[in-house]
Amino acid sequence: MTDPATMPGAPLRRMAAARSHRKQAPIVPPANVAGHALILVIAIMTFLSCLTLGAVTLVRDTAAMWQTQIAREATVQIKPIEGLDMEAALASAQRVAASFPGVRQARIVERDATIRLLEPWLGTGFDINELPVPRLVIVTIDPANPPDFAALRQAVIGEVPQATLDDHRTWVDRLIAMANTTVTIGFSVLVLMLVATVLAIVFATRGAMSGNGHIIEVLHFVGAEAGFIAGQFRRHFLLTGMKGAAGGGIAAIIVFIGFSWWSSWNLATPEADQATALFGNFAIGSAGYIGVALVVLLIGALTAVTSHVTVVSYLGDIDPSHNA
């Protein structure tokens, strides 16, 4: 039986088969353009960018929550003085506030509740009657029809001269200013990180161009279109950028989920109680996760666009008559 390998024309067929299965070598070598280092840099910058965005989202949502809660309540404080019947004064202040238009409810903070509020600072076993601690009446406001706070203040003071009304407007204004400042700083840091990412991509692309400059020059002068050459680099760096950005984004999401899980399951400690009171359950919400996805896509797009512009500029330096 004749061996096919020994038949006439077999070497030619093998060469043709090898040629048909051989892949075209890319202009940009996938493994030697400092690829791993660039992916790591992009991943770190994406991770920090997503953390910044998540922190800004958390501060903004928490500030909105605080503002809503504070705007719905006012506080009547009655200072203890000698000869004052505190319980009668509290009842009078509650009655006046509860009957005022725009007030939904007035609730006296009981003696035991006041003691529990002071225990984190004063410890247990103290006598509240020996301390000049004011007693409180919590006034719940109707957000759709808020009361005239000046008139409410006059009505309460007219009934109980030792009382003061705090509508928390000063705290709300300070809270809004603090939140706006924090958000502005956070977005500024985010922009700086994106700029640093772009600069890292420019240097990496320049390095790739230098390492493959002789190939690019030959391709350019034998007639290869600038768009084709730039497209090769754009495709390579887009893949590199998406790998790094996806890794950084996933790491940031894991951190967010970890903090949310910790705040939800570690509620028995005073530290967790304070953190929950300040920031809720550390959940950034759907808007935060959408923001992380947008940051990943943005960094991937910036990687591709930056590499394209850098390559076009390099080709313009090679051939001044080159028009991108």
For each residue, the residues with C-beta under 8 A, 3 or more apart:
1:
2: 6 7
3: 6 7
4: 7 10
5: 10
6: 2 3 10
7: 2 3 4 10
8:
9: 12 13
10: 4 5 6 7 13 14
11: 14 15
12: 9 15 16
13: 9 10 16 17
14: 10 11 17 18
15: 11 12 18 19
16: 12 13 19 20
17: 13 14 20 21
18: 14 15 21 22
19: 15 16 22
20: 16 17
21: 17 18
22: 18 19
23:
24:
25:
26: 29 30 232 236
27: 212 215 216 219 229 232 233
28: 33 208 212 232 233 236
29: 26 32 33 212
30: 26 33 35 236
31: 35
32: 29 35 211
33: 28 29 30 38 204 207 208 211 236
34: 37 38 204 207 208
35: 30 31 32 38 39 240
36: 39 40
37: 34 40 41
38: 33 34 35 41 42 200 201 204 240 244
39: 35 36 42 43 240 243 244 247
40: 36 37 43 44 244
41: 37 38 44 45 197 200 244
42: 38 39 45 46 197 200 201 240 241 243 244 245 248 299 303
43: 39 40 46 47 243 244 245 247 248 251
44: 40 41 47 48 248
45: 41 42 48 49 193 194 196 197 200 244 248 299
46: 42 43 49 50 197 244 245 247 248 249 252 295 296 299
47: 43 44 50 51 248 249 251 252
48: 44 45 51 52 193 248
49: 45 46 52 53 190 193 194 197 248 295 299
50: 46 47 53 54 248 249 252 253 291 292 295 296
51: 47 48 54 55 252 255
52: 48 49 55 56 186 189 190 193
53: 49 50 56 57 186 190 288 291 292 295
54: 50 51 57 58 252 256 284 288 291 292
55: 51 52 58 59 186
56: 52 53 59 60 182 183 186 187 190
57: 53 54 60 61 284 285 287 288 291
58: 54 55 61 62 279 282 284 288
59: 55 56 62 63 179 182 183 186
60: 56 57 63 64 179 183
61: 57 58 64 65 280 284 285
62: 58 59 65 66 278 279 280
63: 59 60 66 67 175 176 178 179
64: 60 61 67 68 179
65: 61 62 68 69 280
66: 62 63 69 70 175
67: 63 64 70 71 172 175 176
68: 64 65 71 72
69: 65 66 72 73
70: 66 67 73 168 171 172 175
71: 67 68 141 143 168 172
72: 68 69 140 141 143
73: 69 70 138 139 140 141 168
74: 139 141 149 152 165 166 167 168
75: 136 137 138 139 165 166 168
76: 93 97 106 136 137 139 156 163 164 165 166
77: 134 135 136 163 164 165 166
78: 84 86 89 90 93 134 135 136 137 160 162 163
79: 132 134 162 164
80: 84 86 132 133 134 135
81: 84 162
82:
83:
84: 78 80 81 89 162
85: 88 89
86: 78 80 89 90 135
87: 90 91
88: 85 91 92
89: 78 84 85 86 92 93 160 162 163
90: 78 86 87 93 94 108 135 137
91: 87 88 94 95 108
92: 88 89 95 96 159 160
93: 76 78 89 90 96 97 106 137 156 159 160 163
94: 90 91 97 98 106 107 108 137
95: 91 92 98 99 106 159
96: 92 93 99 100 155 156 159 160
97: 76 93 94 100 103 106 137 139 152 155 156
98: 94 95 103 105 106
99: 95 96 103
100: 96 97 103 147 151 152 155
101: 145 147
102: 141 142 145 146 147 148 152
103: 97 98 99 100 106 139 140 141 142 147 152
104: 140 141 142
105: 98 139 140
106: 76 93 94 95 97 98 103 137 138 139 140
107: 94 137 138 140
108: 90 91 94 135 136 137 138
109: 113 114 117 135 136 137 138
110: 113 114
111: 114 115 128 135
112: 115 116
113: 109 110 116 117
114: 109 110 111 117 118 128 133 135 136
115: 111 112 118 119 126 128
116: 112 113 119
117: 109 113 114 120
118: 114 115 121 122 126 128 133
119: 115 116 122 123 124
120: 117 270
121: 118
122: 118 119 126 131
123: 119 126
124: 119
125:
126: 115 118 122 123 130 131
127: 130 131
128: 111 114 115 118 131 133
129:
130: 126 127
131: 122 126 127 128
132: 79 80
133: 80 114 118 128
134: 77 78 79 80
135: 77 78 80 86 90 108 109 111 114
136: 75 76 77 78 108 109 114
137: 75 76 78 90 93 94 97 106 107 108 109
138: 73 75 106 107 108 109
139: 73 74 75 76 97 103 105 106 152 165
140: 72 73 103 104 105 106 107
141: 71 72 73 74 102 103 104 146 147
142: 102 103 104 145 146 147
143: 71 72 146
144:
145: 101 102 142
146: 102 141 142 143 149
147: 100 101 102 103 141 142 151 152
148: 102 151 152
149: 74 146 152 153 165 167 169
150: 153 154
151: 100 147 148 154 155
152: 74 97 100 102 103 139 147 148 149 155 156 165
153: 149 150 156 157 164 165
154: 150 151 157 158
155: 96 97 100 151 152 158 159
156: 76 93 96 97 152 153 159 160 163 165
157: 153 154 160 161 163 164 165
158: 154 155 161
159: 92 93 95 96 155 156 163
160: 78 89 92 93 96 156 157 163
161: 157 158
162: 78 79 81 84 89
163: 76 77 78 89 93 156 157 159 160
164: 76 77 79 153 157
165: 74 75 76 77 139 149 152 153 156 157
166: 74 75 76 77
167: 74 149
168: 70 71 73 74 75 171 172
169: 149 172 173
170: 173 174
171: 70 168 174 175
172: 67 70 71 168 169 175 176
173: 169 170 176 177
174: 170 171 177 178
175: 63 66 67 70 171 172 178 179
176: 63 67 172 173 179 180
177: 173 174 180 181
178: 63 174 175 181 182
179: 59 60 63 64 175 176 182 183
180: 176 177 183 184
181: 177 178 184 185
182: 56 59 178 179 185 186
183: 56 59 60 179 180 186 187
184: 180 181 187 188
185: 181 182 188 189
186: 52 53 55 56 59 182 183 189 190
187: 56 183 184 190 191
188: 184 185 191 192
189: 52 185 186 192 193
190: 49 52 53 56 186 187 193 194
191: 187 188 194 195
192: 188 189 195 196
193: 45 48 49 52 189 190 196 197
194: 45 49 190 191 197 198 298 299 302
195: 191 192 198 199
196: 45 192 193 199 200
197: 41 42 45 46 49 193 194 200 201 299 302 303
198: 194 195 201 202 302 306
199: 195 196 202 203
200: 38 41 42 45 196 197 203 204
201: 38 42 197 198 204 205 237 241 302 303 306 307 310
202: 198 199 205 206 306 310
203: 199 200 206 207
204: 33 34 38 200 201 207 208 237
205: 201 202 208 209 233 237 306 307 310 311
206: 202 203 209 210 310 314
207: 33 34 203 204 210 211
208: 28 33 34 204 205 211 212 233 236
209: 205 206 212 213 216 233 310 311 314
210: 206 207 213
211: 32 33 207 208
212: 27 28 29 208 209 215 216
213: 209 210 216 217
214: 217 218
215: 27 212 218 219
216: 27 209 212 213 219 220 229 314 315 318
217: 213 214 220 221 318
218: 214 215 221 222
219: 27 215 216 222 224 229
220: 216 217 224 226 229 315 318 319 322
221: 217 218 319
222: 218 219
223:
224: 219 220 228 229
225: 228 229
226: 220 229 230 312 315 322 324
227: 230 231
228: 224 225 231 232
229: 27 216 219 220 224 225 226 232 233 311 315
230: 226 227 233 234 308 311 312 315 324
231: 227 228 234 235 308
232: 26 27 28 228 229 235 236
233: 27 28 205 208 209 229 230 236 237 307 308 310 311
234: 230 231 237 238 304 305 307 308 311
235: 231 232 238 239 304
236: 26 28 30 33 208 232 233 239 240 307
237: 201 204 205 233 234 240 241 303 304 306 307
238: 234 235 241 242 300 301 303 304 307
239: 235 236 242 243
240: 35 38 39 42 236 237 243 244 303
241: 42 201 237 238 244 245 299 300 301 302 303 304
242: 238 239 245 246 296 300 303
243: 39 42 43 239 240 246 247
244: 38 39 40 41 42 43 45 46 240 241 247 248 299
245: 42 43 46 241 242 248 249 295 296 297 299 300 303
246: 242 243 249 250 296
247: 39 43 46 243 244 250 251
248: 42 43 44 45 46 47 48 49 50 244 245 251 252 296 299
249: 46 47 50 245 246 252 253 292 293 295 296
250: 246 247 253 254
251: 43 47 247 248 254 255
252: 46 47 50 51 54 248 249 255 256 292
253: 50 249 250 256 257 289 292
254: 250 251 257 258
255: 51 251 252 258 259
256: 54 252 253 259 260 282 283 284 288 289
257: 253 254 260 261
258: 254 255 261 262
259: 255 256 262 263 282
260: 256 257 263 264 281 282 283
261: 257 258 264 265
262: 258 259 265 266 272 282
263: 259 260 266 267 272 275 276 279 280 281 282
264: 260 261 267 281
265: 261 262
266: 262 263 269 272
267: 263 264 272 273 276
268: 272
269: 266 272 273
270: 120 273 274
271: 274 275
272: 262 263 266 267 268 269 275 276
273: 267 269 270 276 277
274: 270 271 277 278
275: 263 271 272 278 279 282
276: 263 267 272 273 279 280 281
277: 273 274
278: 62 274 275
279: 58 62 263 275 276 282
280: 61 62 65 263 276 283
281: 260 263 264 276
282: 58 256 259 260 262 263 275 279
283: 256 260 280
284: 54 57 58 61 256 287 288 289
285: 57 61 288 289
286: 289 290
287: 57 284 290 291
288: 53 54 57 58 256 284 285 291 292
289: 253 256 284 285 286 292 293
290: 286 287 293 294
291: 50 53 54 57 287 288 294 295
292: 50 53 54 249 252 253 288 289 295 296
293: 249 289 290 296 297
294: 290 291 297 298
295: 46 49 50 53 245 249 291 292 298 299
296: 46 50 242 245 246 248 249 292 293 299 300
297: 245 293 294 300 301
298: 194 294 295 301 302
299: 42 45 46 49 194 197 241 244 245 248 295 296 302 303
300: 238 241 242 245 296 297 303 304
301: 238 241 297 298 304 305
302: 194 197 198 201 241 298 299 305 306
303: 42 197 201 237 238 240 241 242 245 299 300 306 307
304: 234 235 237 238 241 300 301 307 308
305: 234 301 302 308 309
306: 198 201 202 205 237 302 303 309 310
307: 201 205 233 234 236 237 238 303 304 310 311
308: 230 231 233 234 304 305 311 312
309: 305 306 312 313
310: 201 202 205 206 209 233 306 307 313 314
311: 205 209 229 230 233 234 307 308 314 315
312: 226 230 308 309 315 316 324
313: 309 310 316 317
314: 206 209 216 310 311 317 318
315: 216 220 226 229 230 311 312 318 319 322 324
316: 312 313 319 320 322 324
317: 313 314 320
318: 216 217 220 314 315 322
319: 220 221 315 316 322
320: 316 317
321:
322: 220 226 315 316 318 319
323:
324: 226 230 312 315 316
